[in-house]
Amino acid sequence: MVSPYTHSCVYEFESGIISPAPPLICYCFNCRLSILGSELYGTTNKTANFNFPSKDSFPQQGPDSGQSERIDMDGAHTEGLEEGQEDQNKGLDLVYSINDRPPWYLCILLGFQHYILAFGGIIAVPLILAEPLCIGHNNAAKSLLISTIFFVSGVCTLLQTTIGTRLPILQGGTFSFITPTLAILALPKWQCPAPSAMSHLTLISLPCHSQIQGAILVSSLLQLVLGLSGLVGLVLKFIGPLAIAPTINLIGLSLFIEAGKKSGAHWGIAALTVCLILLFSQYLSKVEVPLIAYKDKKWEVFQYPLFKLFSALFGMCGAWLVCFLLTIFEALPSQPDQYGYTARTDVNLDAITSAPWFHVPYPGQWGMPTVSVSSVLGMMAGVLASTMESIGDYYACARLSGAPPPPTHAINRGIAVEGIGCILAALWGSGNGTTSYSQNIAALGITKVGSRLVLQTAGLLMIILGLVGKFGAVFITIPDPVIGGMFLVMFGMIAAVGISNLQYVDLNSSRNLLILGFSTFSGLVLPTWFHSNPGIIDTGVKELDQVIVVLFTTHMFIGGFFGFVLDNTIPGTEKERGIKSWRKKVTEEGSTMTERSCYDIPFCTNCLQRFKFFQYLPFLPSYKSPELRT
């Protein structure tokens, strides 16, 4: 029996004797990707029931044949593909799924694309905190803070994709910590000195930064305990599509203000960015670009879906190039108070000259953390909000990467690793914690690349580039409307992913429509009202006021909370609520059980199965619920 060569897809094959026959173009029906391969003889498939063609059905090539032939395996030869896998990947059309291993050069390019997409969100955090931390006029201190948060984000990404959920999900600075951080820095004792003295300040001379570090460090222990104890997993037993859908939906909808601000700097450039991304990701997604590869001592021409893989990167770079040309020819305003000025590429050039070439962040580089009860309690609200957001992100990421819904042990472990990541961020002094990045999850749906290895490469790149201050400073010159155009596409994709979870729910039920509408609308109304009425909450306890304000100004928390409570208290059948279909998706056997191995911790499976003790730990793949143990 002959099998086409697969590039480490979800379904792996045991290679037999590799024939010396010349390479041929094979069509991988897992990835819908034409690849160069060789005929493998004696190959057996132990993970799925594929009906491969016989050896005689393959077109043979003579030794002198210089032309490669395409073998279409997307038709009659895929009837054996299990129905569960077809339903799961229907409409995704992934080029690389979660367990696939793209070539090293492709991992670097795709990982760099994720770095670019996360850049705007990650760099926004230190830029927001620069003024309250009294380093707004100190470009050197800001550059070090930016390098630190990128370095820590890279470390946390590697931890999350390797021993956490193992989903292709990027970790970066979280806006959930911004509100309590600003509340702490607004206290009279942390007020900045006169502007003339601030240019000489460094973070090591500011006790307020140590206070922020301590608050993040201690409050993140709550997230660690929630994950390791399995309390998050217990709550998930009561979470269904009507709780997940508004949570993910509001992740995208709540960011419309940020997208509007960036795009509003120049709507023409933002529209150009959107059009380019749509052009590459949709209109040209089926166009395969001929590329040349050297194989078996000769050059081969093969077709590659280049536009689909790098749609976001091409769209951003194309708009960035247009802004550069408009800046060179002085077609954009040169005065800061004129509309369109921030579309210029020379606005932040001073950031490059002021950034150091190399800087190695280390724990305690800006002093030891200090702890106060009020700061910790306020920061805990940010931890809870971040946890709720991350749970929704896990489900969205799994759906877009072609993986089954994450099991309980993976979610427990993911939340615990995020807690560890926040602790590391506090020790390194990034001024913030880390959380799952929604915009990079949306990139999975646009680029159709859900490989875990790509995100691990992105984490490694963030570590390396976090050491090179000049390199990161270059991307500060990306014009605001270009970033805004990317946000318009990415955040809209996130909102749509949230809505897609309603496929399990009976949308003809007035009960479900009421829950969905109220939870989503409340998630938009309440935060807007609290922002419009600052100081309205006054219980007499400042720490309690801060906790209430942070929770009720977090869109995702409100939508998920109301959806969770109403779905579990208003009477309804499991079929009506979508719980039956949802649980079937999670506990589905057959091919899905095989794929759930993507959530296993590497190199530990045999050890975990050998000792019975590990089945009692809720964050390990060997964990068994009390019902299963009995």
N, C-alpha and C positions, 0 to 999 in steps of 0.2 A: 504494500500500500504506500502511496506517495502522499506526502503532506507538504503544503507550501511552507516556506520559512516564515516564522513570525518574529517580530521584533519585540519579544518579551511582553506579549499582550496578557490580558487577564487569564486567558487559557494558555497554559504553557504546555509544551510538548517535550517528551524525552527524545533527544536526538539519537539516531542510530548511526549507521555508516554514511558518511557524506560522500555522495557520488562525485567523481571528478568531472562530471558533465558541466558544460558551460553554464553560467548564471542565466536566469530568466526573470522576467518581470512577473511578479505574483501580485494578486489582488487580495489584500488581507480583509476579510469580511468582518473582523472585529473592529478595525479602525477605519475601514473604507479608504485605505491608503495604498497606492501602488508602491511597491518596494522591490529592491533588488534582492534576490535570494538564490538558493541552490536547492536542488532536489534532495530530499532526505528520505532514505530508504529505511524500512524497518521501524518507522515511527509509530508510536501508539499514543492515544489520547486518553488520559485518565481523569480528566475533569469535566468533559462535556461530550455529548453524543453528536459529533459532527459526521456527516456522511461525505467523506472525501471521495473524489473520483479515483478510479483505478489508474494504474500507471499508464495503461495504454491510452487513456483519455487525455493525457497531457500532450500538447504538441511538442514533438521532439525537434531539436536543433542539431544541425550538422556541426562538426568541429570548426568548419570555416565560416559558419554563419556569423555575420557581423551585426545582425539585427536582433533586437530583443522583441519578444512577443508578449502580449498581455493575455493573461488567463483570467477570464471573468468568472469569479466564484461567488458572485453576489446573487446568483439566480438559483438554478436547480440544485446546486450542491449544498445549500444551506437549510434544507428542510428539517435537518436533524437538530437545528439550534433550538434549545429549550424555550418553551413559551414564556417562562418567567423572565429570562434574559431579554427576550424581544420586547416585552412590555416595559422593562426597566429602561432600556436604552432607546426606546421609540422616540424619535424626534430629536435625540441628542446629537446623533451623527458625529460621535467623538472621533478625532484623529488619534489621540492617545488617551487611554483610560487610566485609572488610578494606579494600577500595577505595571503599566508599560514603562519601558526604559528607552527613551529616545536617545539618539547619538549624542555624544558629549558636546559637540559644537552646537547642536540644537538646544540642549539643556542650558547652555550658557546664554544663547540668544533669547530663549523664552524666559529664563530666569531673570535676565536683564530687563525684559519687558515688565515683569512683575515688580522689579525694583523701581522702574519709572512710574508705574501706576500707584505704588504706595508712597512715592516720594512726596507728593503734595500733601497727603494726610499726615505723614510722619513729621515732615518739616514744619507743618503748621503748629504743632504742639509747642516746640521750643520758641517759635516766633511769638506765639501768644503769651507765653510765660516770661519772655525777656523783659518786658516793661515792669510787671509786678516784682520780678526778681532783681530789679534795679540794674540790669545789664543791657538795657535797650540801646545805649550809645557805645557799647563795648563790643565791636565786631569780633574780636579775638575770642572773648568769652562765649559769645553766641555760636561761633564756629565749633568750639570745643563741646558745647552742649549738644549741637546737632550731630557731631561725630559720635558722641556717646550714645545717643538714642538710636542711631542707626546700628551701631555695634551690638547693643543689647537686643535690638529687634531681630538681628540676624541670629544671635545665639538662641533666642526664644523660638524662632521659626524652626531651627534645627531640632530643638527639643520636642516641639509639638508634632512635627512630621515624622519623628523617629520613634519616640516613646509615648507621645501623647495620644491624640485621636488617630494619628497616622493618616489624616486626610490632607490633601494638598491645600493647606490653609496658611496664610501668612500672618505673622504676628507683628504688631506695631503699636505705637503710642495710642492711648485711648482718650477720647474726649469725655468719657464718663468721669475721669478724675479731674478734669479742668475746673468744673464748678466748685467742688470742695477745696481745690487748691487755691483758687482765686478768693474764696471766702476766708481761708486761713491767712493769705497774704494781705487781705484788706484790714486786718486787725491793726490798731494804732501802733503797737510795738514793732510792727514790721514795715512801717512806712519808709519810703526811700529818702535818702538825704538830698541835699540841694543838687541841681543838675551839674554844677561845676565839679562836684566831688564824685559823681557817679562814674565818670569815664575811667577812674583808676580802680574801681571796685572789681573784685573777682569773686567767683562763687565760694571760694574757700574762706573768704572774709565775711560771708553773709550767713548769720545764724538762721535766717528764715528758710534757707535752702535745706539746712540740716533738719529743720522741723518738718518740712515736706517729705524728706527721705524717711524719717522715722514714722510718720503717719502712714505712708504707703507700705512700709515694711511690716508693721504690726497688723494693719487692716487686711493685708493680703493673706495673713495666716487663716482668716475666715474662709477665703476661697480654697485654700489648701485643705482645710478640714472638711469642707463641703464635698470635695472630690474624693478624698481618701476614705471618708466614712460612708460614702454611698448615699448620703442624704439627697443629693441631686438626682440620683437614679431612682430613688423612691418616689420623688415628686413626678418624675417623668411617666410613671405608670398612669397618672391622671391627665397627662397632656396629650391632646389629639390635634387633628388638623385645624380645628377652630381656634386653638390657642397659638399654634405655630404660624398660621397664615397671617394674622394681623401683626405678629411680632416681626416677621421678616418683611412684610409689606411696609411697615412703618420705618424700618431701617432705611429703606430707599426714600420714602416720602418725606421723612424728617430732615433729609439733607438737601431739600430743594432750595432752602435759603442760601446755603453755601454755594450750590451750583449757580444760583441766580446772581450772586454777588460776583463770582468769578466771570461768568459769561457776560454780565452787564458791563464789564469794562470795555468790551467791544463786541457787539452782537454779530457783526459780520465775520470776525475771526472765529468766534465760537461756532457759528453756523457752518463755516468752512471745515472746522475740525469734525463736527458731527457728520457732515456729508462725506468726508474722506473715510471716517471709520465705517459708516454704513456701506460705502462703495467697496471697501476691501473685505469687510466681514460678511456681506450679504450678496451684493451684485456680482462680485468677482470671486466668491467663495468656491465656485466649481471650476474656476480657471486654474489649470495646472501649468506651472512655469517650467520649461525644459532646463534642467541643470545637468552638469557633467560630474561624474564621479570616476575615480581610478580604482578598478577592481580586477583582480586576476591578471595583472600586468597589462591591462589595456583600459582605455577610456570608454566609459559607457554614458549614454545620454538617457536620462530618466525624467519622468514628469513629477512635479512636487507642488502641493497646495500651499504655495508661499504666502499668498494674500490672506488665506484663512488663518494661518498660524500667527502672523504678525500684523493683524489688522489694526490693533490699538496702537502699536508702536509706529507703523507706517502712517497712520492718520495723524498722530501727534507730531511726528517729525516733519510731515508735509506741511502742516499748519505752522510749525515752528520756523521752517525754512521761509515760508511766505512772510512771516513777521520780520525775519532777519532782512529779507530783501526790501521790504517796506521801510525798515529802519535805515538801511544803507542809502536809499534814495530819498530819505526825508519825507516820505509820504504820510507818516504818522505825526501827531502833535509832539512838540518838544517841550511843552510846559506841563508841569505836574497837575495843574488845575484844569487842564483841558480834557475833553472826552476822548478816550482811546489812547491816552499816554501810556498806560500800563501794558499795552500791546507791543511796545517797543522791547527789543532784546537787550538794550544797553542800560536798562533801569537799575539793575542790581550788579553791575560789573565790579563794583568795589568789593563785593563779597568774595570774589576770586582772589584779589590782591591781598586781602586781609586774612585769608584762611591759611593755616600752616600746611606744609607739605605732608607731614606725618605726625600722628598723635596716637599713642596707645592708651586707651582708657583702662582704668584699673579700679577695683573696689576701694572706696574711701578716698578717692582722689580729691574730693572737695570737703573732707572732714567726716567725722563720725555722725551718724544719725542721732537725733534727739527726739524724745517721745513726750507727748502730752495727751491727756484723755480726750479733750475737746477735739483735737485734730484727728485722732484715730476714729472717733465716733462719726465725725463728718465724712471721713474718707471711706468708711464702711458702706455708706450709701452708694458711692461710686463703684465699689466692689460688687454689690448686689446687682446694680444696673448692668455692669459689664458682664456678669455671669449670665443674666437673662439674655442679653444680646448674643453672647457666644453660643448658647444652646441653639438659638435660631440659626446662627451662622453654620453650625455643624450640619444641620439638616439641609440647608441650601447648598453647601459645598458638596455633600454626598450626592445630592441629586444632579448637580452639574458635572461631577467628575465620573458619573456612571457607577458609583458605588451604592450598595444597599443602604437603607437608613441606618445610622449608627446605633449599635447596641448599647445597653446601659453601661457596661464596663468601659467602653470607649469614651462615652460622655463624662463619666466619673473621672477617668484618667486625664481627659482633656482639660477639665476644669481645674484639677489638681496641678497640672503642668502650667496652666496659666497663672495660678497662684505662685508657683515657683518662679515663673518669669517676672512677675511683679516684684518679688523679693529681690531677684537679681538686679532689676532696674533700680530699685531703691538703694541697693548696696553700691552700684556703679554711679549713682547720683544723676540719673537722666532727668529727674524732676517730674517723672510720670511713670505709669505702669505700662503693661502691654495687654493687648486683646486681639481677637481675630479681626482681620480687615475685610470689610464687606466689599469694597471696590475690587479687590483682587479675586474674590469669589465670583463676582460678576464677569471678570475677565475670562474665567473658565468657560462660561457660556458663550462668549463672543469668539474666542480663539479656538474653541473645541479641543483644548488640550487640558486634560485633568490629571496628568501624571504627577505622582508624588515626588519623583526625582527632580522634576523641574523646580518645585518649590524648595526642595532641599538645596538645590544649586543657587536659588535666589537668596536663601539664608546665608550661604557661604559667601556670595557676592557682597551682601550687606555687611558682613564682618570685614571682608577685605577692603571694600571701598570706604567703610567707616574709619579705617586707619589712614586713608588718604584724604586729607581735608580739601585739597584743591579740586579733586574730582567731584565730590559732592557739591562744592560751591558752583560748579559749572551749571548744574541743573537748577540752581536758584534763578537763573536767567530765563527759565521757561515763562513766557508771558501768561498772565492771569487768564485771559480769554481762552487760551489753548487748554489750560487745565479745566476751565469751566465747561468747554465743549466735551471733554472726556467725561466729566462728572454727569452731564446730561444723559449720556448714553449708559454709563455704568450704573448710576443710581436708579434709572428707569428699569434696567435689567433686574436689579435686586427686588424692586417692588413687584415686577411681573413674576419672579420666582416665588414670592410669597403667595400670590394669587393662585399659582399653579398647584399649590397644596390642596386647594378646594376640589380637586378632581375626585377625591375620596368621599366628599360630603354631598348629601342630597340638597341641592340648591333650590328645589321646589318647596322646601320646608320653610314656613314662616319663622319657625324657631331659629333655624340656622341663619337666616337672613338677618334677624334681629340681633343675634349675638355678633355676627360679623360686622354689621353696620355700626352698632353701638361701640364695640371695642375699637374699631378703626377710627371712628369719628372722635371718640373721647381721647384717643391717643394724639390727635391733632389739636383739639380744643383746649384741654387742661394745661399743657405746657405753654401754649400761647398766652393764656390768661395769667399764669404765674409770672411769665416774663414781663407782661404788661403791668403787673401790680407787685413790684418788688417791696419786700418788707411787710406784706399783708399777713404773713404767718408770724405770730408772736405768742408763743406758749409760756414765755418766761424762762425757758431753758434754751440757750443758744444752740447747744449741740442737737437738741431735738428739732428745733426750727430748721437747722441745716439739713438734717436727714430728710425731713418732710419735703423741703424745697427741691433737693436733688432728685428724690424719687419721682415727684410729680412734675418735674420738668424733663423727664426722660420719656420720650414718645414710646419707645419699644417696651419699656417696663409697664406703662399704663395699658397699652393695647394687649400685651400678653397676659397681664394680670386679670383684666376684665374678661378676656376670652376664656381664660382658665377657670375663673370662678363661675361664670354663667354657664359654660359648657358642662360643668360638673354638678350644677345645682338645678338647672331647668330640666324637667323630665324629657327624655328622648331615647329612642332605641339606639343600639350600637350601630345598626346599619344606617340610620338617619344621621347620626353624628359622624359617620365615617370611621369610627373606631374599629369596626370589624375589618374593613379593608386596610386600614392603617396597621393593625396588628398582624394581619396576614402578610403584609409587605415586610414587616420587621422579622417575623418568625418563620417566613417561608423557607421550606426545605428545598432540596434538590440543588439547582445551580446556585441559588442565592446562598445556601449554606456554604458552598464552596467559596463564593466570593467574600463571605464575611471574614475569611482568613486575612483579608486586607487590613483588618483592625487588630491583628495579633501583634504582640511585641516581638521583634526579630530576635532570633537565636535563643529564645526562652521557652518555646512551645513544649519541647520534650521535658524540660525541667519542671515546668508548671503542672504538667499532667502526671508527673511521677509522684509528687507529694500531695496528699489529700488536704493538707493545711491550706494550700493556696486557693481552694474553691470557696473559702470563707471570706476572702478579700475582695470587696466589690469593685476594685479598680483593675483587676487582672482578667485576662480572657478566660481563665479557668473557673471564674466565679460562677457559682450556681445559686439561684435563689432558694430560700427555705422550702418553697413548694416543690422544686425539682429535687432537692436533697431528700425529701420525705417520699 
